[in-house]
Amino acid sequence: MAVDRRTVLQNAQLFASKGQYEAAIAEWRKLTTDTPADGTIFNSIGDLQLKRNATPDAVAAFLQAAGAFRSEGSVLKAIAAYKKILKVDPTKIDIYRHLGDLNAERGLLSSAVQDYLTLGKHYFKDGRNKEALEIYRKIISHDPSNLDAQLRVAELCEQEQLVDEAIRVYLQLGRERSAAQQYEQANAMYAAVLRLNPENAEAKEIVTMIEAGGSAPLSLARAAKPSAAAAKPGEGSDLMAEATRRIEEGQYAGAEAMLTQLLSREPGNPEICQLLARLHLLQGNLQVALGEYRFLAGAALRAQDYAMAELLINDYLKVEPASVPMLELLGELYQEKGDAATAAQHFGRAVEILLEHPEPGMPTLPAELFEKVQALAPGSAIARKLAPAFDPTASSSTEPEVTEPMVVTPEPVAIQLEPEPLPEPLSAPAIAEPAEDMPFRLQGAPAAPAAPAPAPSPVAAQVTPPPPSVPAPAPPVSQAAPVEPAPVPVVAPSPVVQADAETQYALGMAYKDMGLLEEAKEEFVSSMKDSGFFVDSCLMLGLCLKEQSRLDQAIQLLEKLIADSRCRGGNAQLVRYELAMLYEKTGARDRALAMYQSIPSFHDVPRRVEALRSLGTNGVAHPELPASSQISPLPLAGH
Protein backbone atom coordinates (compact mmCIF):
# COMPACT_ATOMS: atom_id res chain seq x y z
CA MET A 1 0.00 0.00 0.00
CA ALA A 2 1.34 3.39 -1.03
CA VAL A 3 2.28 5.85 1.67
CA ASP A 4 0.11 8.95 1.99
CA ARG A 5 2.85 11.52 1.46
CA ARG A 6 0.77 14.47 2.60
CA THR A 7 -0.17 12.83 5.89
CA VAL A 8 3.40 11.71 6.53
CA LEU A 9 4.73 15.23 5.93
CA GLN A 10 2.13 16.75 8.23
CA ASN A 11 3.02 14.25 10.97
CA ALA A 12 6.74 14.90 10.49
CA GLN A 13 6.26 18.65 10.78
CA LEU A 14 4.07 18.21 13.86
CA PHE A 15 6.63 16.01 15.62
CA ALA A 16 9.47 18.37 14.70
CA SER A 17 7.57 21.39 16.03
CA LYS A 18 7.24 19.58 19.38
CA GLY A 19 10.93 18.71 19.46
CA GLN A 20 10.19 15.01 18.89
CA TYR A 21 12.92 14.67 16.26
CA GLU A 22 13.27 10.90 16.31
CA ALA A 23 9.56 10.52 15.61
CA ALA A 24 9.82 13.09 12.81
CA ILE A 25 12.76 11.18 11.30
CA ALA A 26 10.74 7.98 11.45
CA GLU A 27 7.96 9.67 9.48
CA TRP A 28 10.41 10.92 6.83
CA ARG A 29 11.87 7.42 6.48
CA LYS A 30 8.41 6.11 5.55
CA LEU A 31 8.67 8.11 2.34
CA THR A 32 11.77 6.19 1.23
CA THR A 33 9.55 3.16 0.59
CA ASP A 34 8.04 4.72 -2.52
CA THR A 35 10.91 7.10 -3.40
CA PRO A 36 14.16 5.53 -2.16
CA ALA A 37 16.31 7.87 -4.28
CA ASP A 38 14.76 11.19 -3.26
CA GLY A 39 17.61 13.40 -2.05
CA THR A 40 15.18 15.85 -0.44
CA ILE A 41 14.05 13.19 2.03
CA PHE A 42 17.59 12.41 3.19
CA ASN A 43 18.44 16.10 3.39
CA SER A 44 15.47 16.67 5.70
CA ILE A 45 16.48 13.68 7.81
CA GLY A 46 19.99 15.11 8.05
CA ASP A 47 18.66 18.46 9.27
CA LEU A 48 16.63 16.67 11.94
CA GLN A 49 19.65 14.60 13.00
CA LEU A 50 21.53 17.87 13.53
CA LYS A 51 18.77 19.07 15.82
CA ARG A 52 19.30 15.87 17.80
CA ASN A 53 23.03 16.72 17.93
CA ALA A 54 23.66 13.41 16.17
CA THR A 55 26.40 14.65 13.84
CA PRO A 56 27.55 11.25 12.46
CA ASP A 57 23.96 10.33 11.60
CA ALA A 58 23.48 13.74 9.96
CA VAL A 59 26.62 13.27 7.85
CA ALA A 60 25.41 9.83 6.77
CA ALA A 61 22.05 11.29 5.73
CA PHE A 62 23.65 14.16 3.81
CA LEU A 63 25.89 11.66 2.02
CA GLN A 64 22.78 9.74 0.96
CA ALA A 65 21.19 13.00 -0.14
CA ALA A 66 24.23 13.96 -2.21
CA GLY A 67 24.34 10.54 -3.85
CA ALA A 68 20.64 10.71 -4.69
CA PHE A 69 20.90 14.23 -6.09
CA ARG A 70 23.90 13.23 -8.15
CA SER A 71 22.11 10.16 -9.54
CA GLU A 72 19.15 12.23 -10.68
CA GLY A 73 21.40 14.86 -12.27
CA SER A 74 20.79 17.59 -9.68
CA VAL A 75 24.47 18.53 -9.53
CA LEU A 76 24.04 21.82 -7.71
CA LYS A 77 21.97 20.23 -4.94
CA ALA A 78 24.60 17.50 -4.64
CA ILE A 79 27.25 20.20 -4.21
CA ALA A 80 25.11 21.88 -1.57
CA ALA A 81 24.73 18.57 0.30
CA TYR A 82 28.49 18.01 0.28
CA LYS A 83 29.01 21.58 1.52
CA LYS A 84 26.65 20.85 4.41
CA ILE A 85 28.79 17.87 5.37
CA LEU A 86 31.96 20.01 5.45
CA LYS A 87 30.13 22.64 7.47
CA VAL A 88 29.01 20.05 10.02
CA ASP A 89 32.28 18.09 10.09
CA PRO A 90 35.32 19.79 8.45
CA THR A 91 37.41 16.66 9.03
CA LYS A 92 35.58 14.88 6.19
CA ILE A 93 38.27 15.97 3.74
CA ASP A 94 37.42 13.26 1.19
CA ILE A 95 34.33 15.32 0.38
CA TYR A 96 36.61 17.69 -1.55
CA ARG A 97 37.18 14.89 -4.05
CA HIS A 98 33.45 14.69 -4.74
CA LEU A 99 33.24 18.46 -5.07
CA GLY A 100 36.18 18.50 -7.46
CA ASP A 101 34.67 15.73 -9.58
CA LEU A 102 31.32 17.52 -9.76
CA ASN A 103 32.91 20.82 -10.75
CA ALA A 104 34.99 19.03 -13.37
CA GLU A 105 31.80 17.45 -14.77
CA ARG A 106 30.28 20.93 -15.03
CA GLY A 107 33.31 22.22 -16.91
CA LEU A 108 34.34 24.55 -14.06
CA LEU A 109 37.94 23.39 -14.09
CA SER A 110 39.30 26.23 -11.96
CA SER A 111 36.83 25.34 -9.18
CA ALA A 112 37.65 21.66 -9.58
CA VAL A 113 41.38 22.33 -9.33
CA GLN A 114 40.83 24.41 -6.19
CA ASP A 115 38.90 21.56 -4.55
CA TYR A 116 41.58 19.05 -5.52
CA LEU A 117 44.33 21.36 -4.24
CA THR A 118 42.60 21.60 -0.87
CA LEU A 119 42.35 17.82 -0.69
CA GLY A 120 45.94 17.34 -1.87
CA LYS A 121 47.25 19.70 0.83
CA HIS A 122 45.35 17.78 3.50
CA TYR A 123 46.70 14.45 2.24
CA PHE A 124 50.26 15.79 2.06
CA LYS A 125 50.01 17.26 5.56
CA ASP A 126 48.70 13.96 6.93
CA GLY A 127 51.51 11.98 5.28
CA ARG A 128 49.13 10.20 2.89
CA ASN A 129 51.60 10.48 0.04
CA LYS A 130 50.04 7.98 -2.35
CA GLU A 131 46.63 9.62 -2.11
CA ALA A 132 48.22 13.06 -2.45
CA LEU A 133 50.14 11.95 -5.54
CA GLU A 134 46.94 10.69 -7.15
CA ILE A 135 45.21 14.01 -6.51
CA TYR A 136 48.07 16.13 -7.83
CA ARG A 137 48.22 13.98 -10.96
CA LYS A 138 44.52 14.66 -11.39
CA ILE A 139 45.14 18.40 -11.03
CA ILE A 140 47.76 18.27 -13.80
CA SER A 141 45.35 16.37 -16.04
CA HIS A 142 42.91 19.26 -15.73
CA ASP A 143 45.49 22.06 -15.62
CA PRO A 144 48.75 21.07 -17.34
CA SER A 145 50.14 24.58 -16.80
CA ASN A 146 49.96 24.30 -13.00
CA LEU A 147 53.67 24.26 -12.22
CA ASP A 148 53.12 24.07 -8.46
CA ALA A 149 51.17 20.85 -8.87
CA GLN A 150 53.87 19.47 -11.19
CA LEU A 151 56.53 20.23 -8.59
CA ARG A 152 54.48 18.50 -5.90
CA VAL A 153 54.15 15.44 -8.15
CA ALA A 154 57.91 15.35 -8.68
CA GLU A 155 58.58 15.65 -4.95
CA LEU A 156 56.05 12.96 -4.07
CA CYS A 157 57.39 10.62 -6.76
CA GLU A 158 60.86 11.10 -5.31
CA GLN A 159 59.60 10.26 -1.82
CA GLU A 160 57.76 7.20 -3.12
CA GLN A 161 60.87 6.00 -5.01
CA LEU A 162 59.19 6.51 -8.39
CA VAL A 163 62.48 7.72 -9.79
CA ASP A 164 61.73 7.62 -13.52
CA GLU A 165 58.54 9.67 -13.16
CA ALA A 166 60.23 12.11 -10.80
CA ILE A 167 63.07 12.67 -13.30
CA ARG A 168 60.64 13.13 -16.16
CA VAL A 169 58.63 15.76 -14.28
CA TYR A 170 61.71 17.59 -12.97
CA LEU A 171 63.09 17.75 -16.53
CA GLN A 172 59.81 19.12 -17.83
CA LEU A 173 59.77 21.74 -15.08
CA GLY A 174 63.36 22.66 -15.90
CA ARG A 175 62.51 23.17 -19.57
CA GLU A 176 59.45 25.26 -18.76
CA ARG A 177 61.36 27.40 -16.27
CA SER A 178 64.08 27.90 -18.85
CA ALA A 179 61.60 28.93 -21.52
CA ALA A 180 60.12 31.44 -19.06
CA GLN A 181 63.67 32.74 -18.36
CA GLN A 182 63.45 31.66 -14.73
CA TYR A 183 66.99 30.37 -14.70
CA GLU A 184 67.51 29.94 -10.97
CA GLN A 185 64.37 27.82 -10.71
CA ALA A 186 65.42 25.87 -13.79
CA ASN A 187 68.82 25.17 -12.24
CA ALA A 188 67.09 23.84 -9.10
CA MET A 189 65.00 21.45 -11.19
CA TYR A 190 67.99 20.10 -13.09
CA ALA A 191 69.93 19.79 -9.84
CA ALA A 192 67.08 17.62 -8.53
CA VAL A 193 67.45 15.42 -11.61
CA LEU A 194 71.15 14.99 -10.96
CA ARG A 195 70.43 14.11 -7.36
CA LEU A 196 68.37 11.17 -8.65
CA ASN A 197 70.55 10.34 -11.63
CA PRO A 198 74.02 11.96 -11.67
CA GLU A 199 74.57 10.71 -15.22
CA ASN A 200 71.54 12.41 -16.81
CA ALA A 201 73.06 14.04 -19.91
CA GLU A 202 70.51 16.83 -20.32
CA ALA A 203 70.68 17.94 -16.69
CA LYS A 204 74.50 17.76 -16.62
CA GLU A 205 74.78 19.93 -19.70
CA ILE A 206 72.32 22.57 -18.49
CA VAL A 207 73.90 22.82 -15.03
CA THR A 208 77.34 23.09 -16.63
CA MET A 209 76.19 25.89 -18.92
CA ILE A 210 74.54 27.79 -16.06
CA GLU A 211 77.66 27.47 -13.91
CA ALA A 212 79.85 28.58 -16.80
CA GLY A 213 77.60 31.41 -17.95
CA GLY A 214 76.44 32.65 -14.54
CA SER A 215 73.10 34.39 -14.97
CA ALA A 216 73.29 34.41 -18.77
CA PRO A 217 70.09 33.21 -20.41
CA LEU A 218 70.09 29.66 -21.63
CA SER A 219 68.95 30.95 -25.00
CA LEU A 220 72.50 32.38 -25.26
CA ALA A 221 74.06 29.06 -24.35
CA ARG A 222 76.33 29.21 -27.39
CA ALA A 223 78.26 31.92 -25.56
CA ALA A 224 78.72 29.67 -22.55
CA LYS A 225 81.09 26.75 -22.15
CA PRO A 226 80.58 24.41 -25.12
CA SER A 227 79.45 20.90 -24.38
CA ALA A 228 81.45 17.82 -25.10
CA ALA A 229 79.05 17.04 -27.90
CA ALA A 230 80.04 20.15 -29.81
CA ALA A 231 82.60 19.32 -32.49
CA LYS A 232 83.93 22.84 -32.91
CA PRO A 233 83.04 26.46 -32.03
CA GLY A 234 80.27 27.85 -34.18
CA GLU A 235 78.83 24.46 -35.09
CA GLY A 236 75.56 25.29 -33.28
CA SER A 237 74.99 28.47 -35.23
CA ASP A 238 75.94 26.69 -38.46
CA LEU A 239 73.36 23.98 -37.75
CA MET A 240 70.70 26.58 -37.00
CA ALA A 241 71.39 28.34 -40.28
CA GLU A 242 71.34 25.08 -42.20
CA ALA A 243 68.10 23.96 -40.50
CA THR A 244 66.48 27.30 -41.33
CA ARG A 245 67.56 26.98 -44.98
CA ARG A 246 66.16 23.47 -45.24
CA ILE A 247 62.82 24.54 -43.73
CA GLU A 248 62.55 27.32 -46.31
CA GLU A 249 63.26 24.81 -49.07
CA GLY A 250 60.77 22.30 -47.71
CA GLN A 251 63.37 19.72 -46.64
CA TYR A 252 61.58 19.13 -43.36
CA ALA A 253 63.01 15.73 -42.40
CA GLY A 254 66.62 16.87 -42.47
CA ALA A 255 65.76 20.14 -40.73
CA GLU A 256 63.96 18.31 -37.92
CA ALA A 257 66.95 16.02 -37.35
CA MET A 258 69.25 19.01 -37.03
CA LEU A 259 66.93 20.85 -34.67
CA THR A 260 66.49 17.76 -32.51
CA GLN A 261 70.26 17.44 -32.27
CA LEU A 262 70.56 21.10 -31.27
CA LEU A 263 67.79 20.80 -28.71
CA SER A 264 69.54 17.86 -27.06
CA ARG A 265 72.52 20.16 -26.50
CA GLU A 266 70.55 23.22 -25.48
CA PRO A 267 67.24 22.11 -23.92
CA GLY A 268 64.78 24.97 -23.54
CA ASN A 269 66.53 27.22 -26.08
CA PRO A 270 63.60 29.40 -27.26
CA GLU A 271 65.11 29.97 -30.73
CA ILE A 272 65.38 26.26 -31.40
CA CYS A 273 61.92 25.58 -29.93
CA GLN A 274 60.36 28.29 -32.10
CA LEU A 275 61.98 26.95 -35.24
CA LEU A 276 60.88 23.42 -34.43
CA ALA A 277 57.31 24.62 -33.80
CA ARG A 278 57.29 26.43 -37.15
CA LEU A 279 58.54 23.28 -38.86
CA HIS A 280 55.69 21.21 -37.37
CA LEU A 281 53.22 23.88 -38.43
CA LEU A 282 54.46 23.84 -42.02
CA GLN A 283 54.38 20.03 -42.01
CA GLY A 284 50.67 20.26 -41.20
CA ASN A 285 51.11 18.61 -37.81
CA LEU A 286 48.73 21.15 -36.29
CA GLN A 287 48.05 19.45 -32.95
CA VAL A 288 51.74 19.21 -32.10
CA ALA A 289 52.38 22.72 -33.40
CA LEU A 290 49.45 24.11 -31.40
CA GLY A 291 50.88 22.77 -28.16
CA GLU A 292 54.30 24.19 -28.96
CA TYR A 293 53.03 27.60 -30.04
CA ARG A 294 50.73 27.90 -27.03
CA PHE A 295 53.59 27.09 -24.70
CA LEU A 296 56.04 29.49 -26.34
CA ALA A 297 53.51 32.31 -26.68
CA GLY A 298 52.30 31.75 -23.12
CA ALA A 299 55.87 31.94 -21.81
CA ALA A 300 56.45 35.18 -23.75
CA LEU A 301 53.21 36.58 -22.39
CA ARG A 302 54.17 35.74 -18.81
CA ALA A 303 57.50 37.45 -19.40
CA GLN A 304 55.55 40.48 -20.77
CA ASP A 305 57.33 40.15 -24.11
CA TYR A 306 54.15 41.12 -25.94
CA ALA A 307 55.79 41.58 -29.34
CA MET A 308 57.18 38.04 -29.34
CA ALA A 309 53.90 36.59 -28.02
CA GLU A 310 51.89 38.32 -30.76
CA LEU A 311 54.38 37.23 -33.41
CA LEU A 312 54.06 33.59 -32.38
CA ILE A 313 50.27 33.69 -32.13
CA ASN A 314 49.85 35.34 -35.53
CA ASP A 315 52.33 32.90 -37.05
CA TYR A 316 50.02 30.05 -36.09
CA LEU A 317 46.80 31.88 -37.00
CA LYS A 318 48.08 32.47 -40.55
CA VAL A 319 47.91 28.71 -41.07
CA GLU A 320 44.92 27.95 -38.82
CA PRO A 321 42.82 31.15 -38.55
CA ALA A 322 39.94 29.35 -36.76
CA SER A 323 42.05 28.18 -33.81
CA VAL A 324 40.00 28.99 -30.73
CA PRO A 325 42.89 28.48 -28.24
CA MET A 326 45.12 30.91 -30.13
CA LEU A 327 42.35 33.48 -30.56
CA GLU A 328 41.68 33.24 -26.83
CA LEU A 329 45.40 33.71 -26.12
CA LEU A 330 45.48 36.70 -28.47
CA GLY A 331 42.54 38.18 -26.58
CA GLU A 332 44.39 37.69 -23.30
CA LEU A 333 47.44 39.40 -24.78
CA TYR A 334 45.48 42.51 -25.76
CA GLN A 335 43.68 42.44 -22.43
CA GLU A 336 47.04 42.57 -20.63
CA LYS A 337 48.16 45.39 -22.95
CA GLY A 338 45.08 47.36 -21.89
CA ASP A 339 43.38 47.29 -25.32
CA ALA A 340 39.95 46.10 -24.20
CA ALA A 341 38.19 46.69 -27.54
CA THR A 342 40.66 44.60 -29.56
CA ALA A 343 40.69 41.89 -26.88
CA ALA A 344 36.88 41.70 -27.07
CA GLN A 345 37.07 41.31 -30.86
CA HIS A 346 39.36 38.29 -30.59
CA PHE A 347 37.31 36.70 -27.79
CA GLY A 348 34.18 37.37 -29.86
CA ARG A 349 35.67 35.69 -32.93
CA ALA A 350 36.45 32.64 -30.79
CA VAL A 351 32.82 32.57 -29.60
CA GLU A 352 31.54 32.73 -33.21
CA ILE A 353 33.68 29.75 -34.15
CA LEU A 354 32.56 27.76 -31.11
CA LEU A 355 28.90 28.46 -31.87
CA GLU A 356 29.39 27.07 -35.37
CA HIS A 357 31.65 24.20 -34.31
CA PRO A 358 31.15 23.35 -30.60
CA GLU A 359 34.20 22.03 -28.79
CA PRO A 360 33.51 18.50 -27.46
CA GLY A 361 33.70 18.32 -23.70
CA MET A 362 33.70 22.11 -23.24
CA PRO A 363 30.03 23.14 -23.41
CA THR A 364 30.47 26.20 -21.19
CA LEU A 365 33.43 27.72 -23.06
CA PRO A 366 31.33 29.94 -25.41
CA ALA A 367 29.46 31.45 -22.46
CA GLU A 368 32.69 32.01 -20.53
CA LEU A 369 34.29 33.82 -23.47
CA PHE A 370 31.13 35.84 -24.07
CA GLU A 371 31.30 36.97 -20.44
CA LYS A 372 34.76 38.34 -21.23
CA VAL A 373 33.39 40.19 -24.26
CA GLN A 374 30.67 41.76 -22.12
CA ALA A 375 33.13 42.67 -19.41
CA LEU A 376 35.63 44.25 -21.79
CA ALA A 377 33.29 45.97 -24.25
CA PRO A 378 29.67 46.11 -23.02
CA GLY A 379 27.36 47.37 -25.72
CA SER A 380 29.98 46.97 -28.48
CA ALA A 381 29.07 45.70 -31.94
CA ILE A 382 30.51 42.24 -31.25
CA ALA A 383 28.71 42.04 -27.89
CA ARG A 384 25.38 42.96 -29.52
CA LYS A 385 25.98 40.52 -32.34
CA LEU A 386 26.59 37.60 -29.97
CA ALA A 387 24.01 38.50 -27.33
CA PRO A 388 21.01 36.72 -28.96
CA ALA A 389 22.89 33.40 -28.78
CA PHE A 390 22.97 33.66 -24.98
CA ASP A 391 19.86 35.75 -24.31
CA PRO A 392 17.00 35.23 -26.79
CA THR A 393 15.42 38.53 -25.71
CA ALA A 394 18.52 40.55 -26.56
CA SER A 395 18.75 42.54 -29.78
CA SER A 396 21.76 42.23 -32.05
CA SER A 397 21.24 45.34 -34.18
CA THR A 398 18.81 47.88 -32.78
CA GLU A 399 20.52 48.85 -29.57
CA PRO A 400 23.00 51.72 -29.74
CA GLU A 401 26.55 51.05 -28.62
CA VAL A 402 27.11 51.89 -24.98
CA THR A 403 30.49 53.49 -24.41
CA GLU A 404 30.10 54.50 -20.79
CA PRO A 405 27.98 51.96 -18.91
CA MET A 406 26.28 53.27 -15.80
CA VAL A 407 27.24 51.56 -12.56
CA VAL A 408 24.74 51.78 -9.76
CA THR A 409 25.92 52.05 -6.19
CA PRO A 410 23.60 52.43 -3.24
CA GLU A 411 23.76 55.36 -0.92
CA PRO A 412 26.75 54.91 1.44
CA VAL A 413 25.07 53.55 4.53
CA ALA A 414 26.12 51.22 7.28
CA ILE A 415 25.28 47.55 7.05
CA GLN A 416 24.46 45.34 10.01
CA LEU A 417 23.97 41.68 9.20
CA GLU A 418 24.63 39.94 12.50
CA PRO A 419 25.97 37.50 13.38
CA GLU A 420 27.81 37.12 10.07
CA PRO A 421 28.11 40.15 7.77
CA LEU A 422 27.91 39.72 4.03
CA PRO A 423 31.36 39.33 2.41
CA GLU A 424 33.12 42.30 0.87
CA PRO A 425 32.71 43.78 -1.65
CA LEU A 426 28.93 43.73 -1.34
CA SER A 427 27.26 43.96 -4.71
CA ALA A 428 23.78 44.45 -3.37
CA PRO A 429 22.33 47.75 -2.22
CA ALA A 430 23.80 48.46 1.20
CA ILE A 431 21.35 48.14 4.07
CA ALA A 432 20.81 50.59 6.88
CA GLU A 433 18.65 51.20 9.90
CA PRO A 434 16.06 52.67 9.79
CA ALA A 435 14.30 52.11 6.48
CA GLU A 436 12.76 55.58 6.42
CA ASP A 437 13.93 58.61 4.43
CA MET A 438 16.64 57.17 2.20
CA PRO A 439 16.96 59.57 -0.79
CA PHE A 440 18.54 58.41 -4.08
CA ARG A 441 19.16 59.99 -7.43
CA LEU A 442 18.88 58.39 -10.86
CA GLN A 443 21.41 59.24 -13.53
CA GLY A 444 19.95 61.97 -15.70
CA ALA A 445 17.12 62.67 -13.26
CA PRO A 446 16.78 65.83 -11.18
CA ALA A 447 18.45 65.55 -7.84
CA ALA A 448 16.40 65.26 -4.69
CA PRO A 449 16.83 68.01 -2.10
CA ALA A 450 20.13 67.63 -0.31
CA ALA A 451 19.99 65.78 2.98
CA PRO A 452 22.68 65.01 5.52
CA ALA A 453 24.40 61.81 4.39
CA PRO A 454 24.87 58.99 6.88
CA ALA A 455 28.35 57.84 7.73
CA PRO A 456 29.81 56.01 4.73
CA SER A 457 30.11 52.27 4.99
CA PRO A 458 33.33 50.47 4.17
CA VAL A 459 31.19 48.07 2.18
CA ALA A 460 30.28 49.56 -1.19
CA ALA A 461 28.35 48.02 -4.05
CA GLN A 462 29.06 48.36 -7.72
CA VAL A 463 26.82 46.69 -10.23
CA THR A 464 26.64 47.12 -13.96
CA PRO A 465 23.20 47.86 -15.46
CA PRO A 466 21.67 45.27 -17.75
CA PRO A 467 20.94 45.72 -21.43
CA PRO A 468 17.27 46.52 -22.09
CA SER A 469 16.39 42.87 -22.58
CA VAL A 470 13.13 42.79 -20.59
CA PRO A 471 10.53 44.61 -22.70
CA ALA A 472 7.63 44.21 -20.28
CA PRO A 473 6.76 47.56 -18.65
CA ALA A 474 6.46 47.81 -14.89
CA PRO A 475 2.91 47.95 -13.54
CA PRO A 476 1.70 51.46 -12.74
CA VAL A 477 1.97 52.56 -9.12
CA SER A 478 -1.03 54.16 -7.55
CA GLN A 479 -0.58 57.92 -7.21
CA ALA A 480 -2.06 57.75 -3.73
CA ALA A 481 0.48 55.23 -2.53
CA PRO A 482 2.84 56.60 0.09
CA VAL A 483 5.66 54.31 -1.11
CA GLU A 484 7.49 55.96 -4.01
CA PRO A 485 10.38 54.44 -5.98
CA ALA A 486 13.56 56.07 -4.79
CA PRO A 487 16.13 57.39 -7.28
CA VAL A 488 19.58 55.81 -7.33
CA PRO A 489 22.95 57.59 -6.87
CA VAL A 490 25.49 57.61 -9.68
CA VAL A 491 29.14 56.63 -9.40
CA ALA A 492 31.98 56.21 -11.86
CA PRO A 493 31.62 53.20 -14.17
CA SER A 494 33.51 50.04 -13.29
CA PRO A 495 34.64 47.53 -15.92
CA VAL A 496 34.58 44.62 -13.50
CA VAL A 497 31.87 42.04 -14.19
CA GLN A 498 31.68 38.75 -12.32
CA ALA A 499 32.16 35.79 -14.60
CA ASP A 500 29.80 32.83 -14.70
CA ALA A 501 27.00 34.61 -12.84
CA GLU A 502 24.43 32.05 -13.98
CA THR A 503 26.32 29.27 -12.21
CA GLN A 504 26.70 31.36 -9.06
CA TYR A 505 23.01 32.26 -9.04
CA ALA A 506 21.96 28.64 -9.59
CA LEU A 507 24.29 27.47 -6.85
CA GLY A 508 22.88 30.15 -4.54
CA MET A 509 19.37 28.83 -5.22
CA ALA A 510 20.54 25.29 -4.43
CA TYR A 511 22.11 26.45 -1.18
CA LYS A 512 18.92 28.34 -0.28
CA ASP A 513 16.77 25.29 -0.97
CA MET A 514 19.08 23.18 1.18
CA GLY A 515 18.97 25.63 4.08
CA LEU A 516 22.52 27.00 3.68
CA LEU A 517 21.44 30.63 3.87
CA GLU A 518 24.85 32.20 4.56
CA GLU A 519 26.41 30.28 1.67
CA ALA A 520 23.44 31.24 -0.53
CA LYS A 521 23.92 34.91 0.30
CA GLU A 522 27.56 34.73 -0.71
CA GLU A 523 26.62 33.33 -4.12
CA PHE A 524 23.88 35.94 -4.65
CA VAL A 525 26.28 38.73 -3.67
CA SER A 526 28.61 37.47 -6.41
CA SER A 527 25.97 36.81 -9.08
CA MET A 528 24.37 40.25 -8.71
CA LYS A 529 27.58 41.80 -10.07
CA ASP A 530 26.31 40.63 -13.44
CA SER A 531 23.62 43.01 -14.61
CA GLY A 532 21.50 40.20 -16.04
CA PHE A 533 21.17 38.61 -12.61
CA PHE A 534 21.05 41.78 -10.51
CA VAL A 535 17.31 41.89 -9.81
CA ASP A 536 16.87 38.17 -9.14
CA SER A 537 19.98 38.05 -6.96
CA CYS A 538 18.87 41.06 -4.88
CA LEU A 539 15.44 39.52 -4.44
CA MET A 540 16.88 36.18 -3.35
CA LEU A 541 19.21 37.93 -0.94
CA GLY A 542 16.19 39.71 0.52
CA LEU A 543 14.35 36.41 0.93
CA CYS A 544 17.37 34.89 2.67
CA LEU A 545 17.31 37.80 5.12
CA LYS A 546 13.59 37.23 5.56
CA GLU A 547 14.15 33.54 6.39
CA GLN A 548 16.76 34.65 8.94
CA SER A 549 14.13 36.95 10.51
CA ARG A 550 16.15 40.04 9.58
CA LEU A 551 13.00 41.74 8.39
CA ASP A 552 14.13 45.36 8.63
CA GLN A 553 17.20 44.62 6.53
CA ALA A 554 15.14 42.68 3.99
CA ILE A 555 12.72 45.62 3.72
CA GLN A 556 15.49 48.13 3.14
CA LEU A 557 17.10 45.93 0.50
CA LEU A 558 13.84 45.46 -1.44
CA GLU A 559 13.00 49.16 -1.14
CA LYS A 560 16.29 49.98 -2.80
CA LEU A 561 15.68 47.28 -5.42
CA ILE A 562 12.29 48.77 -6.31
CA ALA A 563 14.04 52.11 -6.82
CA ASP A 564 16.40 50.63 -9.42
CA SER A 565 15.46 51.17 -13.06
CA ARG A 566 16.30 47.55 -13.86
CA CYS A 567 13.52 46.26 -11.63
CA ARG A 568 10.62 46.10 -14.06
CA GLY A 569 8.10 43.75 -15.60
CA GLY A 570 7.22 40.49 -13.89
CA ASN A 571 10.15 40.63 -11.51
CA ALA A 572 9.09 44.09 -10.33
CA GLN A 573 5.65 42.76 -9.47
CA LEU A 574 7.16 39.94 -7.42
CA VAL A 575 9.51 42.32 -5.60
CA ARG A 576 6.58 44.61 -4.74
CA TYR A 577 4.57 41.62 -3.56
CA GLU A 578 7.37 40.38 -1.30
CA LEU A 579 7.93 43.89 0.03
CA ALA A 580 4.25 44.29 0.79
CA MET A 581 4.34 40.94 2.61
CA LEU A 582 7.21 42.20 4.74
CA TYR A 583 5.37 45.45 5.52
CA GLU A 584 2.34 43.39 6.51
CA LYS A 585 4.39 41.08 8.70
CA THR A 586 6.01 44.01 10.54
CA GLY A 587 2.65 45.71 11.11
CA ALA A 588 3.11 48.54 8.57
CA ARG A 589 -0.47 48.19 7.32
CA ASP A 590 -0.67 51.43 5.35
CA ARG A 591 2.57 50.77 3.54
CA ALA A 592 1.54 47.20 2.79
CA LEU A 593 -1.80 48.36 1.43
CA ALA A 594 -0.17 51.01 -0.78
CA MET A 595 2.31 48.49 -2.18
CA TYR A 596 -0.41 45.92 -2.87
CA GLN A 597 -2.41 48.61 -4.70
CA SER A 598 0.52 49.09 -7.09
CA ILE A 599 0.03 45.47 -8.29
CA PRO A 600 -3.78 45.14 -7.96
CA SER A 601 -4.22 41.91 -9.95
CA PHE A 602 -1.08 40.01 -8.91
CA HIS A 603 -1.58 36.57 -7.31
CA ASP A 604 -3.85 36.88 -4.22
CA VAL A 605 -3.46 40.66 -3.87
CA PRO A 606 -7.24 41.41 -4.12
CA ARG A 607 -7.92 39.15 -1.13
CA ARG A 608 -5.08 40.65 0.84
CA VAL A 609 -6.19 44.21 0.11
CA GLU A 610 -9.71 43.38 1.21
CA ALA A 611 -8.40 41.78 4.40
CA LEU A 612 -6.19 44.76 5.21
CA ARG A 613 -9.02 47.22 4.65
CA SER A 614 -11.20 45.23 7.04
CA LEU A 615 -8.65 45.61 9.84
CA GLY A 616 -9.08 48.13 12.58
CA THR A 617 -6.75 51.01 13.21
CA ASN A 618 -4.62 48.88 15.53
CA GLY A 619 -3.01 47.23 12.52
CA VAL A 620 -3.34 43.65 13.78
CA ALA A 621 -2.74 41.19 10.96
CA HIS A 622 -5.71 39.25 9.62
CA PRO A 623 -5.58 35.65 10.89
CA GLU A 624 -6.30 34.23 7.41
CA LEU A 625 -3.25 35.86 5.86
CA PRO A 626 -0.18 33.64 5.76
CA ALA A 627 2.91 35.04 7.36
CA SER A 628 5.16 34.51 4.33
CA SER A 629 4.87 34.22 0.59
CA GLN A 630 4.39 30.84 -1.00
CA ILE A 631 5.33 31.99 -4.49
CA SER A 632 8.53 30.84 -6.15
CA PRO A 633 10.72 33.63 -7.57
CA LEU A 634 10.31 34.39 -11.24
CA PRO A 635 13.34 33.25 -13.26
CA LEU A 636 15.21 35.59 -15.57
CA ALA A 637 14.41 35.47 -19.24
CA GLY A 638 16.36 32.68 -20.84
CA HIS A 639 17.24 31.08 -17.51
Helices and strands as residue ranges (DSSP letters): H 5-17, H 21-30, G 31-33, H 39-51, H 55-71, H 75-88, H 95-105, H 109-125, H 129-142, H 147-159, H 163-179, H 183-196, H 201-213, G 218-223, H 235-248, H 252-265, H 270-283, H 286-302, H 306-319, H 324-337, H 340-356, H 365-376, H 381-390, E 407-408, E 490-491, H 501-513, H 517-527, G 531-533, H 534-547, H 551-563, H 569-585, H 589-597, H 605-613
